[in-house]
């Protein structure tokens, strides 16, 4: 069978594969604890369901325009004004089937074969593959101090004449780390000097803790005209707990948005009209749901940190946002894939190996499940990772033996 070079270069999404494995184990009746998930267990805002239900019952669910429904674009205009203090028009908005597609449309619109797209490690698993699908070359920036956020000098060392764009995800999946304002200011200045696009993946900008305020990309940019090279990506999946609705958007200069809409029209047509109406409801009335989710996530984060810090050999940096913790387990097992496989097989705990995010020796552990799952999952992790934790472990009435 002939496969294209692009097809052969693309790796499977580790997170999606893990979700499928976890679902299959649960369906088989296994007492699995999924600590690797990337979706809140809370429910979508009631207004989202109400909007979708009304259209659903009408039985007239039709095609939406390729770049999104006018009312959905108006909702994003309102969202951008409320949460960024930045005025835009519907011509600046592309609605997509999730934030992932919005990023892909931006990359397809701006990247030529051989162009370089720069992003920090640890990175979201899809960034390198989406860059390759657009014909570009992924360029990874490592922090010189070994941490999760590279310095401005670390970034500058990777910029070349071929650099077309920088992707910034802050707070970050998988670490929960965030870029401070000074770093962002420096990056924006360098990109504007060199004509480099900035793709701001801001999907977690409202899921932040301890009073942290993410820098506003629109106030950092000196050029917010229709020649701006800033693209801000967002969606309803994370903050509104609407992962399955698959609605995201991009805010950018109108000429770029127009091209992105043309590309999307040929690839997938417009996003579902049904779920766009749900997203409109969430944006209009879902703020209390977001506040409740943030409060719950911070509680879960604090619970998880306490549990992980009590395990010998595990190091954790408190995340400033998202619903992830990127635990350093290299002192126990530097091969994160091997360790994740052992945890799944031996104690039925799913965690994502850090190597998938460009940083081996780590596990991505989620805080978006229940407190009960976090507590039970960490109980199993502690037994599996600490040889002094006891000879046996009880799971759902079954006794596990350390040497068995």
Secondary structure, DSSP 8 states (H G I E B T S, - for coil): ----HHHHH----HHHHHHHHHHHHHHTT---EE-S--S-SS---HHHHHHHHHHHHHT------TT--HHHHHHHHHHHHHHH-----GGGEEEESSHHHHHHHHHHHH--TT-EEEEESS--THHHHHHHHTT-EEEEE--TTSSSS--HHHHHTT--TTEEEEEEESS-TTT-----HHHHHHHHHHHHHHT-EEEEE-TTTT-B-TT-----HHHH-S--STT--EEEEEESTTTTT-GGG--EEEE--HHHHHHHHHHHHHHT-S--HHHHHHHHHHHHH-HHHHHHHHHHHHHHHHHHHHHHHTSTT-B----SBTTEEEEE-TTT-S-HHHHHHHHHHHH-EE-EEGGGGT-SSEEEEE-SS-HHHHHHHHHHHHHHH-TTS-SEEEETTEEEETT-
